[in-house]
Amino acid sequence: MAWLGCLALGERIGNGEPELGGPSMALLPRDWLMAQRLAAFPDFTWEVKANDRAYHQQFKKRVAFCLTRKKYEDNAIKTAKYNVLTFLPLNLYEQFHRLANLYFLFVILLQTVPEISTLPWFTLLLPLSCLLLLRGLRDLIDDIVTHLSRAGLLSGLFFSCSFSWKKWRDICVGDIICLRKDSFVPADLLLLSSSEPSSLCYVETADIDGETNLKFRQALLATHQELVSEASMAAFDGKVTCEEPNSRMHSFIGTLEWRGEKYSLDSEKILLRGCRIRNTETCYGLVIYAGLDSKIMKNCGKIKMKKTKLDRLMDRLVILIFAMLVITSLCLAFAAGFWAVKFHTEHSYLSALYVGTSPAEQAFFTFWGFMILLSIIIPMSMYITFEFIYMVNSYFIDWDLEMYYPAKDTPAKARSTSLNDQLGQIEYIFSDKTGTLTQNIMTFKKCCINGIIYGTSEWKQVSMGSWGRLTLNSCGPPQDLPQREGSRGRFLSDPSGKQAVWSNWLLSILAQQPSAGLVTLDELRHDVWYLGD
């Protein structure tokens, strides 16, 4: 449906003239295009009014039977796996998915039968309780640490009479928030304006799709020109009509009604939750989807219980050992029954052993007795030892200096103490391009301008973390620069051996000469981002 992209070229939907120089599809009547668009997507029932919380709170949706809840979710999401009420039943449910725990519980139940019991039942219940308690505390600590690491404050602001700092969970649909550079987007927003020319906003979507290259979003021309102050933001009363919350990350269709005009909206004007603002000092957005309605949360599936290969192997071994135990006990039970039938008639002094019982009943009780006697073939102490090994090994991972990354001052972090043995267990690698598993470092090495070769094949690293960056010097020609600690960038060496910076000075000189085509061509073939000092 290529015409949708053409429609986005003309922002205002009405009886306006088509843009000059646009594609031929832009010459079609925009009212007809909008009608076709609404016919293709009739479920435009999501309405968002700016700066009007009371409007959204009146809507309810039915959950089941007569139970209802708010149609517009707040921005609070549940990042913890357990709570006070669900920890005990949910953790026990997960732990008894391990076949070894079911096996130990089965043996304890057998010990409660006096006819076949060899030990008091509580003597086995105590070590099993210690094992369950140890694993439960470990899971609880992991969940608390994960929850605290995900909890954060909103690095933006939302409107009342003026901007004020609020937490992420306090944001509601229809709020206007202000985001600063390097802050994360707390909800799905409609970009209204930014501090960049034409209200551009650069975002990094590494936490969503893994791509580190910057993408840009652009606000509507109308909001860019009108929403230039806090007073205009507070007076903004636009209404967004769009599709219901869905999991389509790269699709958004809707309209903005403001001052009697309609403007089409697409994904190029939306900031998704989880993105990070880059190279943009300030931007303002209207919350469209919040909390569980955001697109990234719609793509999150249910939390599944994770099992390592060792856990699966242990479960298979438990099944195999249990089958061998049953077969062995059956053989011994048949032998005991055969012995009872044969020697009962030949030796009268053995008759007292079978008073009130038949050989078949004696074989039955013998089977369960041998099941208890041979149950120690699966030692409970081994699993308790495993738990201590996992816990200590996770601390060793955190303390490993060889896994420390000094460029970002980031040590290794074992976020789960039960998946350590899964590290390095790789069978297949699917890579879409180079750079996924390797490091692509594209650096400018040398160039020839007017017969003078600038740069050599040798680069000098100034500091860690400066890969691919060039220091920009705003004054003077290339000169010797001290390699002070903490400076960023890389330096080129000219033929005379002096260190020269690929600086603004060189760019300004090239701009006045025909050789400036070198820089122009390089910029046309590559994305050029200014990251600041």
TORMI-676415 format. One record per residue: residue number from 1; x, y, z of N, C-alpha, C in turn. Coordinates in steps of 0.1 Angstrom, whole numbers. Each point is the difference from the previous one (the first is absolute). Layout:
% TORMI-676415
NUM  X  Y  Z  X  Y  Z  X  Y  Z
...
% end
This chain:
% TORMI-676415
1  8  -12  0  -8  12  0  9  12  0
2  6  3  -12  9  11  -1  -6  14  2
3  -14  0  -2  -6  14  1  -1  5  14
4  2  -9  10  0  5  14  12  8  2
5  12  -4  -5  12  8  1  -1  13  -7
6  -7  1  -11  -2  12  -7  -9  10  8
7  -10  -6  7  -9  8  7  7  7  12
8  10  -6  5  8  6  11  8  12  -4
9  2  1  -13  8  12  -5  -8  13  2
10  -13  -1  -2  -8  12  3  -7  -1  14
11  4  8  9  -4  -2  14  -15  3  2
12  -4  11  -5  -14  4  2  -10  -7  -9
13  -10  -5  6  -11  -7  -8  -11  9  -1
14  -3  4  -12  -10  10  -3  -1  3  -14
15  -4  12  -4  -1  4  -14  12  9  -3
16  11  -3  5  12  7  -3  6  -4  -13
17  9  8  -6  7  -3  -12  10  -10  2
18  3  -9  -9  11  -10  1  13  7  0
19  10  -7  7  13  6  1  7  -1  -14
20  7  11  -3  7  0  -13  12  -9  1
21  3  -7  -11  12  -9  0  -3  -13  7
22  -12  -3  5  -3  -13  6  -3  -10  -10
23  -1  -12  4  -3  -11  -9  -14  2  -7
24  -3  -8  -10  -12  2  -7  -12  -4  8
25  2  -9  10  -12  -4  8  -4  11  9
26  8  10  3  -3  11  9  -10  9  -7
27  -2  -1  -14  -9  8  -7  -15  -5  2
28  -2  -12  5  -13  -4  2  -7  8  11
29  -13  1  0  -8  7  10  3  -7  14
30  4  9  9  4  -6  13  -12  -5  8
31  -12  6  -2  -12  -5  7  -3  -14  -4
32  2  -3  -13  -2  -13  -5  10  -10  6
33  12  4  0  11  -8  6  -3  -3  15
34  -5  10  7  -3  -2  14  -12  -10  2
35  -10  1  -9  -11  -9  1  4  -14  -3
36  9  -2  -10  5  -13  -3  8  -6  12
37  7  9  6  9  -4  12  -9  -5  12
38  -10  8  3  -9  -4  10  -8  -12  -3
39  -3  -2  -13  -8  -12  -3  9  -13  1
40  13  2  -3  9  -12  2  3  -3  15
41  -1  10  8  2  -2  14  -11  6  8
42  -12  -7  1  -12  6  6  1  0  15
43  10  -6  7  0  -1  14  8  12  6
44  -3  12  -4  6  12  5  -9  5  12
45  1  -7  11  -8  3  12  8  4  11
46  13  2  -1  8  5  10  2  15  -1
47  -6  7  10  -1  14  0  8  6  12
48  9  9  -3  9  6  10  -2  15  -1
49  -4  6  11  -1  15  1  12  5  8
50  7  10  -5  11  6  7  -4  7  13
51  7  -1  10  -2  7  13  -14  -2  6
52  -5  -12  -1  -14  -2  5  -1  -14  5
53  5  -1  13  -1  -14  6  -14  -4  3
54  -9  9  4  -13  -4  3  -8  -6  -12
55  4  4  -12  -7  -6  -12  3  -14  -1
56  13  -4  3  4  -14  -2  -5  -9  12
57  -1  5  11  -4  -8  12  -15  -4  0
58  -8  6  -9  -14  -4  0  -3  -12  -8
59  10  -4  -8  -2  -12  -9  4  -13  8
60  -9  -10  -2  3  -13  6  -1  -11  -11
61  6  -11  3  -1  -11  -9  -3  -13  8
62  -9  -9  -6  -4  -12  7  11  -10  0
63  3  -6  11  10  -11  1  -6  -13  -1
64  -10  -3  9  -7  -12  0  -13  2  8
65  -11  -5  -6  -13  1  6  -3  15  3
66  -1  3  13  -3  14  4  12  8  5
67  12  -7  -1  12  7  4  5  9  -11
68  4  12  4  5  10  -9  13  6  6
69  7  6  -9  12  7  4  2  12  -9
70  10  8  3  2  12  -8  4  -4  -14
71  -5  8  -10  4  -3  -14  14  5  -2
72  4  11  5  13  6  -2  9  -4  12
73  10  -8  -2  9  -5  11  8  12  5
74  4  -1  12  10  9  5  14  -5  -4
75  10  7  4  14  -4  -5  7  -9  9
76  -7  -5  11  6  -10  9  0  -14  -6
77  11  -6  0  1  -14  -4  6  -9  11
78  -2  -12  -1  5  -10  10  13  -6  -5
79  11  4  7  13  -6  -4  4  -11  9
80  -7  -2  11  4  -10  10  -8  -13  -3
81  6  -11  1  -6  -13  -2  -9  -4  11
82  4  3  12  -8  -4  12  -5  12  7
83  -10  -2  9  -5  9  10  -2  -7  13
84  -5  7  10  -2  -6  13  -9  -12  -1
85  -11  1  -8  -10  -11  0  4  -11  -9
86  7  2  -11  3  -10  -10  13  -7  2
87  9  5  8  13  -5  1  0  -15  4
88  -6  -3  11  0  -14  5  -6  -10  -10
89  -13  2  -4  -6  -10  -10  7  0  -13
90  4  11  -6  6  0  -13  14  -6  1
91  8  3  10  13  -5  1  0  -15  2
92  -10  -5  9  -1  -15  1  -4  -6  -12
93  -9  6  -8  -5  -5  -13  12  -2  -9
94  9  10  -1  11  -1  -9  10  -10  5
95  2  -1  13  10  -9  5  -4  -15  -2
96  -13  -2  1  -4  -14  -1  -2  -4  -15
97  4  9  -9  2  -3  -14  13  -8  -2
98  9  1  10  12  -9  0  -4  -14  4
99  3  -10  -8  -4  -13  3  6  -6  13
100  12  6  3  7  -5  12  -8  3  13
101  -6  12  0  -8  4  12  -12  -8  1
102  -7  -4  -12  -11  -9  1  4  -14  5
103  12  -4  -4  5  -13  4  2  0  15
104  6  10  6  2  1  14  -13  1  8
105  -10  7  -6  -13  1  7  -7  -14  -1
106  2  -7  -11  -6  -13  -1  6  -10  11
107  13  1  2  6  -9  10  -5  4  14
108  -2  13  3  -5  4  13  -14  -5  2
109  -8  0  -10  -14  -5  1  0  -15  3
110  10  -7  -6  1  -15  3  4  -2  15
111  8  9  5  5  -2  14  -11  2  10
112  -11  6  -4  -11  2  9  -9  -13  2
113  3  -10  -8  -8  -13  1  8  -8  10
114  -6  -4  11  8  -7  11  4  -14  -5
115  -7  -7  -8  3  -13  -4  13  -1  -8
116  3  10  -7  12  0  -9  11  10  4
117  -3  9  10  9  10  4  12  -5  6
118  12  6  -3  12  -4  6  6  11  9
119  -5  13  -2  4  11  8  -12  9  3
120  1  8  11  -11  10  1  -1  9  -11
121  -12  4  -5  -1  8  -12  6  14  1
122  0  5  12  5  14  2  15  1  -2
123  7  -12  1  15  0  -2  3  3  -14
124  -8  -3  -9  2  4  -14  -7  13  -4
125  -10  4  7  -7  12  -3  9  12  4
126  9  -1  10  8  11  4  10  4  -11
127  8  -10  -6  10  4  -10  -7  5  -13
128  -12  -6  -3  -7  5  -12  -5  15  2
129  -5  3  12  -4  13  4  12  10  -1
130  12  -4  4  12  8  -1  3  3  -15
131  -1  -10  -8  2  1  -14  -9  10  -7
132  -13  -1  3  -10  9  -5  2  14  5
133  3  1  13  2  13  5  12  7  -6
134  11  -7  -2  12  6  -6  -3  4  -14
135  -7  -8  -8  -3  4  -14  -10  12  0
136  -9  0  9  -10  11  1  6  13  3
137  10  0  10  7  12  3  8  5  -11
138  6  -9  -7  9  4  -12  -9  6  -11
139  -12  -6  -3  -9  6  -10  -5  13  5
140  -3  2  13  -5  12  5  10  11  -1
141  13  -3  3  10  10  -1  3  4  -14
142  0  -9  -10  1  3  -14  -11  9  -5
143  -12  -3  5  -11  8  -5  0  14  6
144  4  2  12  2  13  6  10  8  -7
145  12  -6  -3  11  7  -6  -4  4  -14
146  -7  -9  -8  -5  3  -13  -10  12  0
147  -9  -1  10  -10  11  1  6  13  3
148  10  0  9  6  13  4  8  6  -12
149  6  -9  -8  8  5  -11  -9  6  -11
150  -12  -5  -1  -9  5  -10  -8  12  4
151  -1  2  13  -7  12  6  8  12  -3
152  -6  11  -5  8  12  -3  -10  12  1
153  6  11  1  -8  13  0  -1  5  -15
154  -11  6  -3  -3  6  -13  9  12  -1
155  9  -1  -11  9  12  -2  -7  10  -9
156  -12  3  3  -8  9  -8  -10  7  10
157  -10  7  -6  -9  8  8  -14  -1  -6
158  -10  2  8  -13  0  -6  -8  13  5
159  -10  3  -7  -7  13  2  -10  0  11
160  0  10  8  -12  4  8  -1  15  -4
161  5  9  9  1  14  -4  14  3  -5
162  9  -8  4  14  1  -5  6  -14  1
163  11  -2  -6  7  -13  0  5  -3  14
164  -1  -13  4  5  -4  13  5  -14  -1
165  9  -4  8  6  -13  -1  -10  -10  5
166  -1  -11  -7  -9  -11  4  6  -13  -4
167  -4  -11  7  4  -13  -3  -7  -5  -12
168  6  -11  -6  -7  -6  -11  -14  -4  2
169  -2  -6  12  -14  -5  3  -10  10  1
170  4  13  2  -10  11  2  -5  6  -13
171  6  -5  -11  -4  6  -13  -13  -7  -5
172  -9  8  -6  -13  -5  -5  -1  4  -15
173  -9  -7  -6  -3  3  -14  -6  14  -1
174  5  8  -10  -3  14  -2  9  10  7
175  9  -5  8  10  10  6  10  4  -11
176  5  12  2  11  5  -8  13  0  8
177  10  -7  -4  12  -2  7  12  6  -7
178  10  4  7  12  6  -6  11  -10  3
179  8  -3  -10  11  -9  1  13  7  -3
180  10  -4  7  13  6  -2  9  -9  -7
181  12  4  -4  10  -7  -7  4  -12  8
182  2  -12  -6  4  -13  5  -10  -6  10
183  -12  5  0  -10  -6  9  -8  -10  -8
184  -6  -10  7  -8  -10  -6  -15  5  -2
185  -6  -5  -10  -14  4  -2  -9  -9  8
186  -8  6  9  -8  -8  10  -13  -6  -5
187  -5  5  -11  -12  -5  -6  0  3  -15
188  -10  -6  -7  -1  4  -14  -5  14  -2
189  8  8  -7  -4  14  0  -1  5  -15
190  -9  10  -1  -1  7  -13  10  12  2
191  10  1  -9  9  11  1  -7  13  -4
192  1  10  9  -6  13  -3  10  10  -5
193  11  1  7  10  10  -5  13  -4  7
194  11  6  -4  13  -3  6  9  13  -2
195  11  -1  6  10  12  -1  8  0  -13
196  -1  -11  -8  7  -1  -12  -8  7  -11
197  7  4  -11  -7  7  -11  -10  -10  -6
198  -12  6  -4  -11  -8  -5  -5  -10  9
199  3  1  13  -5  -9  11  4  -14  -3
200  13  -2  -4  5  -13  -2  4  -6  14
201  -1  -13  1  4  -6  13  7  -13  -4
202  13  -2  5  8  -11  -3  -2  -10  12
203  -3  -13  -4  -2  -10  11  9  -12  -3
204  3  -7  10  8  -13  -1  -10  -11  5
205  -1  -10  -9  -10  -11  3  7  -13  4
206  12  1  6  8  -12  3  -7  -9  9
207  -8  5  10  -7  -8  9  -13  -7  -6
208  -3  4  -12  -12  -5  -6  4  -10  -11
209  8  4  -10  3  -9  -11  15  -3  0
210  8  6  9  15  -3  0  8  8  -9
211  -6  9  -8  7  9  -9  6  12  7
212  13  3  -1  6  11  7  0  12  -9
213  -3  -1  -13  0  12  -8  -12  9  4
214  2  13  -1  -10  9  4  -11  2  -11
215  -12  1  5  -12  2  -9  -6  14  3
216  -6  6  -9  -6  13  3  -15  0  -2
217  -6  8  9  -15  2  -1  -2  15  -1
218  -11  3  -7  -3  14  -2  -15  3  3
219  -2  11  7  -13  5  4  -7  6  -11
220  -13  1  1  -8  7  -10  4  15  -1
221  -2  5  -12  4  14  -2  -9  9  8
222  -12  -3  2  -9  9  8  4  0  14
223  2  -11  6  5  0  15  14  6  1
224  8  -2  -10  13  6  1  0  15  0
225  -9  6  -8  -1  14  -1  -7  7  12
226  -10  -7  6  -9  6  10  4  -3  14
227  5  -12  3  3  -4  13  15  3  3
228  2  13  4  14  5  1  2  4  15
229  -9  -1  9  1  5  13  -8  -9  10
230  3  1  13  -8  -7  10  -15  4  -1
231  -2  12  -2  -14  5  0  -8  -6  -12
232  7  -1  -12  -7  -6  -11  -2  -15  2
233  10  -7  7  -2  -14  3  -12  -2  10
234  -1  9  10  -11  -2  9  -14  3  -7
235  0  8  -10  -12  3  -7  -3  -9  -11
236  9  -10  -3  -2  -9  -11  -12  -9  3
237  -10  -1  -8  -12  -8  2  -3  -9  -12
238  11  -5  -7  -2  -9  -11  -6  -13  4
239  -6  -7  -10  -6  -13  3  6  -10  -11
240  5  -10  5  6  -11  -9  -10  -11  0
241  -3  -4  -12  -8  -12  -3  8  -10  -8
242  2  -12  6  9  -9  -6  -4  -15  3
243  8  -9  -5  -4  -14  2  2  -4  14
244  -7  -11  4  1  -6  13  15  -5  3
245  4  -1  13  13  -4  3  3  -14  -7
246  11  -1  -6  4  -13  -7  15  -2  1
247  4  -11  -5  15  -4  1  8  4  -12
248  -6  7  -10  7  3  -12  10  12  3
249  13  -3  1  10  9  5  2  11  -11
250  -1  -3  -12  4  9  -11  -12  5  -8
251  -12  0  7  -12  5  -7  -8  8  10
252  -5  11  -5  -9  9  8  -8  8  -10
253  -13  0  2  -9  7  -9  -10  8  9
254  -1  12  -3  -10  9  8  0  14  -5
255  -8  8  6  -2  14  -4  0  9  13
256  4  12  -2  0  10  10  -10  11  -4
257  -10  2  8  -10  11  -2  4  12  9
258  2  11  -6  4  12  8  -4  12  -8
259  -7  9  7  -4  13  -6  -8  -2  -13
260  -8  -10  -1  -8  -2  -11  7  -7  -12
261  12  -4  2  7  -6  -11  4  -15  4
262  2  -8  -10  4  -14  3  14  -2  -7
263  8  -7  8  14  -3  -5  2  -15  1
264  6  -6  -10  2  -14  0  13  -3  9
265  0  -12  6  11  -4  8  5  -14  -4
266  13  -2  1  5  -13  -3  11  -3  10
267  7  -11  -3  10  -4  10  12  9  1
268  3  9  -10  11  9  0  -2  11  10
269  -12  1  5  -3  11  10  -2  -5  14
270  3  -13  2  -2  -7  13  13  -4  6
271  1  3  13  12  -4  8  -5  -12  9
272  6  -12  -2  -4  -12  7  6  -1  13
273  -7  -6  9  5  -2  14  13  -9  -1
274  10  4  7  13  -8  -1  10  6  -8
275  -3  10  -9  9  7  -8  8  10  9
276  11  4  -5  9  10  7  2  12  -9
277  -2  11  6  2  13  -7  15  3  -1
278  4  3  -13  14  2  -3  1  13  -8
279  11  8  3  3  12  -8  -12  10  -1
280  -9  -1  9  -11  9  1  -1  5  14
281  2  13  2  0  6  14  -13  -2  7
282  -11  3  -7  -14  0  6  -10  -4  -10
283  -9  -8  3  -12  -3  -8  -12  -2  8
284  -12  3  -6  -12  -1  7  -9  -10  -7
285  -8  -8  7  -8  -10  -6  -13  -2  8
286  -10  -4  -7  -14  -3  5  -1  -15  2
287  -3  -4  12  -1  -15  3  -12  -6  -7
288  2  -9  -9  -11  -7  -8  -3  -14  7
289  10  -8  2  -1  -13  6  9  0  13
290  -6  -5  11  8  0  12  0  -14  6
291  10  -3  8  0  -13  7  -1  -12  -8
292  -9  -9  3  -2  -12  -7  -6  2  -14
293  -4  12  -3  -5  2  -14  11  4  -9
294  12  3  5  10  4  -9  4  -11  -9
295  6  3  -12  3  -11  -9  11  -9  5
296  10  4  7  10  -9  5  -6  -9  10
297  -9  4  8  -7  -9  10  -9  -10  -7
298  -6  4  -11  -9  -9  -8  8  -11  -6
299  13  3  -3  9  -11  -6  6  -9  11
300  -1  4  13  5  -9  10  -9  -11  3
301  5  -12  -1  -8  -12  3  0  -3  15
302  -7  -11  3  0  -4  14  14  -5  5
303  3  3  12  12  -4  6  0  -16  1
304  10  -6  -6  0  -15  0  11  -4  10
305  -2  -11  6  9  -6  9  12  -5  -8
306  12  5  4  12  -4  -8  7  -12  6
307  4  -9  -9  7  -12  4  13  -1  -8
308  10  -3  7  13  -2  -7  1  -14  -6
309  10  -2  -8  2  -14  -6  3  -10  11
310  7  5  10  3  -9  12  -13  -4  7
311  -9  9  2  -13  -3  6  -7  -10  -8
312  -1  2  -13  -7  -10  -8  7  -14  0
313  13  0  0  8  -12  1  -3  -7  14
314  0  8  10  -3  -6  13  -14  -6  1
315  -10  7  -6  -14  -6  -1  0  -13  -7
316  7  -1  -11  0  -12  -8  7  -11  8
317  11  3  7  6  -10  9  -8  -4  11
318  -8  9  6  -9  -4  11  -11  -10  -6
319  -5  3  -12  -10  -10  -6  7  -13  -2
320  12  0  -5  7  -13  -3  3  -8  13
321  5  8  10  3  -7  13  -13  -5  7
322  -10  8  -1  -13  -5  6  -5  -12  -7
323  1  -1  -13  -4  -12  -8  8  -12  5
324  14  2  1  8  -11  4  -3  -4  15
325  -4  10  8  -4  -4  14  -13  -8  0
326  -9  4  -8  -13  -8  -1  3  -14  -5
327  8  -1  -10  2  -14  -5  8  -8  10
328  10  6  7  7  -8  10  -9  -4  11
329  -9  9  5  -9  -3  11  -10  -11  -4
330  -5  1  -13  -9  -11  -5  7  -13  0
331  12  -1  -5  7  -13  0  2  -5  14
332  4  9  10  1  -5  13  -13  -4  7
333  -11  7  -4  -13  -3  5  -4  -14  -5
334  2  -3  -13  -4  -13  -5  9  -11  6
335  12  3  2  9  -10  7  -5  -3  14
336  -4  11  7  -5  -2  14  -13  -8  0
337  -9  3  -10  -12  -8  0  2  -15  -4
338  10  -2  -9  3  -14  -4  6  -7  12
339  9  7  7  6  -6  12  -10  -4  11
340  -10  9  1  -10  -2  11  -9  -12  -4
341  -3  -2  -13  -8  -11  -4  7  -13  1
342  13  0  -3  8  -12  0  4  -5  14
343  4  9  9  5  -4  13  -11  0  11
344  -11  6  -3  -11  0  10  -5  -14  3
345  -1  -8  -11  -5  -14  2  11  -9  5
346  12  3  -3  11  -9  4  5  2  14
347  -1  12  5  6  4  13  -12  5  8
348  -4  -7  10  -12  4  8  3  11  9
349  13  1  4  4  11  9  -1  14  -6
350  -2  0  -13  -1  13  -7  -15  4  -1
351  -9  -8  5  -14  3  -2  -4  13  8
352  7  2  11  -4  12  8  3  13  -7
353  8  0  -11  3  12  -7  -12  4  -9
354  -8  -9  -3  -11  2  -10  -14  -1  6
355  -1  2  13  -13  -1  6  -8  11  -5
356  -12  -2  -5  -9  10  -5  3  6  -13
357  11  -5  -7  3  6  -13  3  -11  -9
358  -2  3  -13  3  -10  -10  14  4  -6
359  6  -10  -8  12  4  -7  -1  12  -9
360  -11  1  -7  -2  12  -9  0  13  8
361  -7  0  12  1  12  8  14  3  5
362  7  -11  4  13  2  4  9  5  -11
363  -1  -4  -12  7  5  -11  -3  15  -3
364  -13  3  2  -3  14  -2  7  10  10
365  -1  -4  13  7  8  10  15  0  -2
366  5  -11  -5  15  -1  -2  4  9  -11
367  -8  2  -10  3  9  -12  2  14  6
368  -10  5  7  1  14  5  11  1  11
369  3  -10  7  11  0  9  13  2  -7
370  2  -8  -11  13  2  -7  0  14  -7
371  -11  5  -4  0  14  -6  5  10  10
372  -3  -2  13  5  10  10  15  -3  3
373  3  -13  1  14  -3  3  10  4  -11
374  -4  -1  -12  9  4  -11  -2  14  -5
375  -9  8  7  -3  14  -5  13  9  2
376  9  -4  8  12  9  2  9  0  -12
377  -4  -8  -11  8  0  -12  0  14  -6
378  -10  9  3  0  14  -4  2  8  13
379  12  5  2  3  7  13  -5  14  0
380  -7  3  11  -5  14  1  11  10  3
381  11  -5  6  11  9  3  7  6  -12
382  -1  -8  -11  6  5  -13  -7  13  -4
383  -13  0  1  -7  12  -5  3  12  9
384  1  -2  13  4  11  9  14  5  -3
385  9  -9  -3  13  4  -4  0  8  -13
386  -9  -4  -10  -1  8  -12  -4  14  3
387  -9  3  9  -5  13  3  12  9  5
388  8  -5  9  11  7  5  10  3  -11
389  2  -10  -9  10  2  -11  -5  11  -10
390  -13  0  -3  -6  11  -8  2  14  6
391  -3  0  13  1  13  6  14  6  1
392  10  -9  3  14  4  1  5  4  -14
393  -4  -8  -10  5  2  -14  -5  14  -5
394  -12  4  4  -5  13  -4  8  11  5
395  5  -1  13  9  10  5  13  0  -7
396  5  -11  -4  13  -1  -8  -2  7  -13
397  -12  -1  -6  -2  7  -13  0  15  3
398  -6  5  10  0  14  3  14  5  4
399  9  -8  5  13  5  4  10  -3  -10
400  -3  -5  -12  10  -4  -10  5  13  -7
401  13  3  2  6  12  -6  2  -1  -15
402  1  -12  -5  2  -2  -14  -13  3  -8
403  -11  0  7  -13  4  -7  -4  14  3
404  9  8  6  -3  14  2  2  8  -12
405  -9  9  -4  1  9  -12  3  14  5
406  13  4  -1  4  13  6  -5  12  -8
407  -3  -2  -13  -5  11  -8  -13  6  5
408  -9  -8  5  -12  5  6  -1  -3  15
409  11  -4  6  0  -3  14  -11  -10  4
410  -1  -11  -8  -10  -10  2  6  -13  3
411  -3  -5  12  4  -14  4  -10  -10  -5
412  4  -13  1  -9  -11  -3  -11  0  11
413  -12  -4  -4  -11  -1  10  -8  -12  -2
414  0  -9  10  -8  -12  -1  -14  3  5
415  -9  2  -10  -14  4  4  -8  -11  5
416  4  -12  -2  -7  -12  5  11  -10  5
417  -3  -5  12  10  -9  6  -3  -15  -3
418  -10  -2  -8  -4  -14  -4  3  -4  -14
419  6  9  -8  2  -3  -14  15  1  -3
420  8  -2  9  15  2  -2  5  -11  -10
421  -5  -12  2  6  -11  -9  -5  1  -14
422  -9  10  -3  -5  1  -14  10  9  -8
423  9  7  7  10  9  -7  8  -9  -10
424  2  5  -12  8  -7  -10  -6  -11  -7
425  -13  -4  4  -6  -11  -6  -7  4  -13
426  8  2  -11  -5  6  -12  1  -11  -11
427  -11  -3  -7  -1  -10  -10  -1  7  -14
428  -8  10  -1  -2  7  -13  2  15  1
429  6  6  -10  1  14  -1  -6  5  -13
430  -10  9  2  -7  6  -12  4  15  0
431  7  4  -10  5  14  -1  -5  6  -13
432  -6  12  1  -6  6  -12  10  8  -7
433  11  5  6  10  8  -7  12  0  9
434  11  5  -7  13  2  8  -2  11  10
435  7  -1  11  -2  9  10  -8  -5  12
436  -8  -10  -2  -8  -6  11  9  -7  9
437  10  -8  -5  9  -7  8  14  6  0
438  3  8  -9  13  7  -1  -2  15  2
439  10  7  1  0  15  2  4  7  -13
440  -9  7  -5  3  8  -12  4  14  4
441  13  4  -3  5  13  4  4  7  -13
442  -9  9  -5  3  7  -12  6  14  4
443  12  2  -3  8  12  4  6  6  -12
444  1  13  -1  6  7  -11  15  -1  2
445  7  -6  -10  15  -2  2  8  10  -7
446  -3  3  -13  8  10  -7  -7  5  -12
447  4  11  -5  -5  6  -12  10  8  -7
448  -2  3  -13  10  7  -8  -8  13  -6
449  5  12  4  -6  12  -4  11  9  -6
450  -2  3  -13  10  9  -7  14  -6  1
451  1  -13  -2  13  -7  0  6  -2  14
452  -7  4  11  5  -1  13  -8  -12  7
453  8  -10  5  -7  -11  6  0  3  15
454  -13  0  5  -2  2  14  -3  -14  7
455  8  -2  10  -2  -13  8  9  -11  -5
456  3  -9  9  7  -12  -3  -8  -12  4
457  5  -12  -2  -8  -12  3  0  -3  15
458  7  8  8  1  -2  14  -9  10  8
459  -8  -6  8  -9  8  9  5  -1  14
460  -2  10  8  4  1  14  -12  1  8
461  -2  -10  9  -11  0  9  3  9  11
462  -10  9  3  2  9  11  -6  -5  13
463  -12  -6  -1  -6  -5  12  -10  -11  -4
464  -4  -8  9  -9  -11  -3  -14  6  -2
465  -8  -6  -9  -13  5  -3  -1  11  -10
466  11  2  -7  0  11  -10  1  -6  -14
467  -4  -12  -2  0  -6  -13  -9  8  -10
468  6  3  -11  -8  6  -11  -3  15  2
469  6  7  10  -3  14  2  12  8  -3
470  -2  12  -5  10  9  -3  -2  13  8
471  11  5  6  -2  12  8  -1  12  -10
472  -9  8  3  -2  12  -8  6  12  7
473  9  6  -7  7  12  5  -6  12  -8
474  -5  10  7  -7  11  -6  9  11  -4
475  13  0  4  8  12  -3  14  -5  -5
476  5  7  -9  14  -2  -4  2  -12  -9
477  12  -1  -6  4  -11  -9  4  -12  9
478  2  -11  -7  5  -12  8  13  3  7
479  0  -5  12  12  3  9  2  -11  9
480  11  0  8  3  -10  10  -10  1  11
481  -6  -11  4  -9  0  11  4  -10  10
482  0  4  13  4  -9  11  -10  -11  1
483  5  -12  4  -9  -11  2  -3  -1  15
484  -9  9  4  -4  0  14  -10  -10  3
485  -1  -5  12  -9  -10  4  -14  5  -1
486  -9  -9  -5  -14  3  -1  -4  7  -13
487  10  4  -8  -4  6  -13  -5  -11  -9
488  -9  4  -9  -6  -9  -9  6  2  -14
489  -1  -10  -9  3  2  -14  12  -7  -4
490  3  1  -13  12  -6  -6  7  11  -8
491  13  -1  -1  8  10  -7  6  -6  -12
492  0  8  -11  7  -4  -12  14  6  0
493  9  -7  -6  14  5  -1  2  5  -15
494  5  12  -1  3  5  -14  14  -5  -4
495  4  3  -13  13  -5  -5  12  5  8
496  -2  11  7  12  6  7  1  -7  14
497  -9  -8  4  1  -8  12  -7  7  11
498  -6  12  -2  -7  7  11  -15  -6  0
499  -5  1  12  -14  -5  2  -10  11  -4
500  -9  -4  -9  -10  9  -5  -14  -5  3
501  -9  9  2  -13  -3  3  -9  3  -12
502  -9  -10  -3  -9  3  -11  -11  8  6
503  2  13  -1  -7  10  8  -10  9  -9
504  -7  8  7  -9  10  -6  9  9  -9
505  12  3  4  9  8  -8  2  -6  -14
506  3  -13  -1  2  -6  -12  -13  -1  -8
507  -11  -2  6  -13  0  -7  -3  14  -6
508  3  10  8  -3  14  -5  9  3  -12
509  13  -5  0  9  3  -11  -5  -8  -13
510  -4  -12  2  -5  -8  -11  -13  5  -6
511  -8  6  9  -13  6  -5  3  11  -10
512  12  7  0  3  11  -9  8  -5  -12
513  2  -12  -1  9  -5  -11  -8  -11  -8
514  4  -3  -12  -6  -10  -8  1  -14  7
515  10  -2  7  2  -13  7  -10  -2  11
516  -9  9  2  -10  -2  10  -10  -11  -4
517  1  -3  -13  -9  -11  -5  4  -13  6
518  12  -1  5  4  -13  8  -9  -1  12
519  -1  11  8  -8  -1  12  -15  -1  -4
520  -5  7  -10  -14  -1  -4  -3  -14  -4
521  9  -7  -8  -3  -13  -4  0  -10  12
522  9  2  9  1  -9  12  -13  2  8
523  -5  12  1  -13  2  8  -12  -6  -7
524  0  0  -13  -11  -5  -8  0  -15  1
525  11  -7  1  1  -14  1  -1  -6  14
526  1  8  10  -1  -4  14  -8  9  8
527  -5  -5  11  -7  8  10  10  7  8
528  -2  13  2  9  8  8  -8  5  12
529  4  -4  12  -7  5  13  10  8  8
530  -4  11  5  8  8  9  -4  -4  14
531  10  -6  8  -2  -5  13  3  10  11
532  4  12  -4  5  10  10  14  -1  4
533  4  8  9  14  0  5  4  -12  7
% end
